[in-house]
Every structure is written in C-alpha cells, then in structure tokens.
Amino acid sequence: MAACDILISGTGGFAARIAFDIAATADEPVEVIIAGRNRERLNWLRTAANARAALFGKKARFTTQAVDLLAPDASDEMLAATAPRIVVQAASIQTSQVIAQSGNAWTQLVAEGGLSATAVFQALLSSRVAAAITRSGKPVTLINCGFPDVVNGMIRAMGHDVACGMGNVAILSNVFAGSAATPPGAEVKVLAHYQNLAAWRRRPEERSGRPPRVWLDGVEVKDVYGHFADIQLTPEPVIEISGASGVPMLLAMAAGRSWRGHVPGPNGLPGGYPVRLVDGSLELELPDGVSEAEAITWNASFEEQNGLIVSPDGWVKFTGILATKLGEHVPSLRVGFAVRELESICDELLELRAALMREA
C-alpha cells in the first residue's frame, strides 16, 4: 500500500492547478498522489508536476493511482490503495465550465436559476469519498472542491466530516489583497458567498447586487464595488486563482504548520469566511465586532433567497427562481428531498440535464 501526504482526486483543470502549484511552492517534503481514470492524463500530470518541482527546486514528489470514481466501492479502494492524510476531492460529474456556456436549455436554466442547479451533481462523488473516509475510521482531512459553499453542508448533514473547500471567498480575498486599492501588507478579511463572484465578472459600471463584506486592517470598506473597481474576473472559472488558493493551506496541513486565510464551507458552514488553521483544525477568524452567528446568517441568506438550503435534520430544499424552474420539470423537487436520497435524486436530475441539453 502506498502512502501519501496529499491525495488529489480528479484530473481536470482544477486538479492540475493544485498539483502544479504544489510543485512550484513546496519548501518541505510532500508526497502527492493524483488519482483518476484517464491513464494518459495521469501520466502527463505526474510528468509535468515532477518536472515543475525539479524546475523550481522544490520538494514535492508526485505519483498516480488509476481509479474510476463512478465504479462501485471505488472510493474505499482508492483510500485503501493510497493511505492519504489529506484528500483533495476535485472530481465531479459537472464541469465548472457550465457558467461560461450557452446554447441549450440546461445552460439557460443554470444561468437563470443559479449554480445550485448543479449542487447535486457536485455532491455525488464528494459525498461518496466522505462516506468512505467515515467507514475507514482513519483521521483523514477532506477538502471538497466541488461547490463547497453549498455541498459541504450536504456532506455534514449526511453525518460526515469535511474541513472546507477551495476558491470562491478565497478568489475574492486574494484579488482584493492584490488590488492597487489595498495598501501593501494590509490585513484583508472577507465574508463572501459564491454568489458574490458574478458581479466581478462584469465590467465595473455594470456591477450590482449585494457585494461581499470586506475589512482592511479591521475597518469595513463601505463601497466595495467602488473601492475595488480595478478588479476584473474572467467569464470562465478563474482556476488560476481558485485552484491555487488552497495550496498554501494544504502545504501547512501536510507540514503541521499554522496558517491564516479564507476558505468556503469550513466544517460545512454555508458560504466563505476568514479562518485560521490551528493543530490541524480550521477555526473562524472573523473581524472584530462580527459574531459567528451574524457571519453564518449573512452567508446563508443568499441560498435562502435563491438556491439550495440544507436543514439540520438533513432536508434539502430548492428556493427562489431555481425552485420554480426545477419544479416546472420535476414537480416533486418543489418540496425538496432528504439528503440520504442524494443518489436517486442525482439520477433524476441527470435525466433532466440530458433532456434539456438536447433543447436549443
């Protein structure tokens, strides 16, 4: 049985960004296994990541594990074969590119109803990996990269642990930190839900809606859109930032160091927060004067208005425009579903997605 510090599950662009940035920044020895079903892609990721580590003189080492995560018992077998301390689950049956696509009834539903239309798809593989970790009984840290602002709450409602995700709030915290409007060395703290990202994909004069909450050296920015007018995101997923954003945290986890930053879905909470890593666990590190309850309520309000919410007893409910749109096609979804029914609901939504993708 191989053993590793970090297991990256998935071979897409997001997984590649994580691996390549570990390779370029790891100052301490770290063993990484990349797992997926495309052997040619795995061979390339291993080759390129080890080349980058050599190029930059870093101490990361990469190997691979072939696995089809959709196969029965695949998650259990992957964990048994790799013995990871940290699992970065970056595989999904729904590409993030859906936000930049158009031309069929499915992409139109996502554009009008919101990305939580894809939450069940994002949750499928991550919930299976989380369940396998629970069954293993071993202290494995799970980082879920698939829509963590929403999906991590679903994983927790299923009774499994999840440390956090990557990107989303960390996209915004890092672009604000890098903005010309931020004094060098200023402490940046951000509360942000993934829904806050859409405005920054538009031109400055077209931005609207509730902005994220931002503090510079403890002082909240009053006009966030105006203050950070120099910031511009691409219409596509900003993997160059989002995939990179979790790498310093991963390396700190692997080395047993402390770390401060921003993550979405810490310990299953909705939305994203400033956090600190202490003794291997993430804790909220909110601005002075902001309570944990206030921060959670603020983040939760986005999905309560439109999206998907998970109650403490595990009932999943679509809300707002999304509930209306999905209900037109699958009337039973108007009332929601029990999170334990995720697999059967996923099958139902996959049929809907396939049908709508055939419609112009």
Buried (B, 14 or more C-beta within 10 A) or exposed (E): EEEBBBBBBBBBBBBBBBBBBBBBBBEBEBBBBBBBBEEEBBEBBBEBBBEBBEEEEBEBBBBBBEBEBEEEEBBBBBBEBBBBBBBBBBBBBBBBEBBEBEEBBBBBBBBEBBBBBBBBBBBBBBBBBBBBBBEBEEEBBBBBBBBBBBBBBBBBBBEBBBBBBBBBBBBBBBBBBEBEBBEEEBEBBBBBBBBBBBBBBBEBEEBEEBBBBBBBEEEBBEEBBEBBBEBEBEEEBBBEBBBBBBBBBBBBBBBEEEBBBBBBBBBBBBBBBBBEBEEBEBBBBBBEEBEEEEBBEBBBBBBBBBBBBBEEEBBBBBBBBBBBBBBEBBEEBEEBBEBEEBEEBBEBBBEBBEEBEEEE
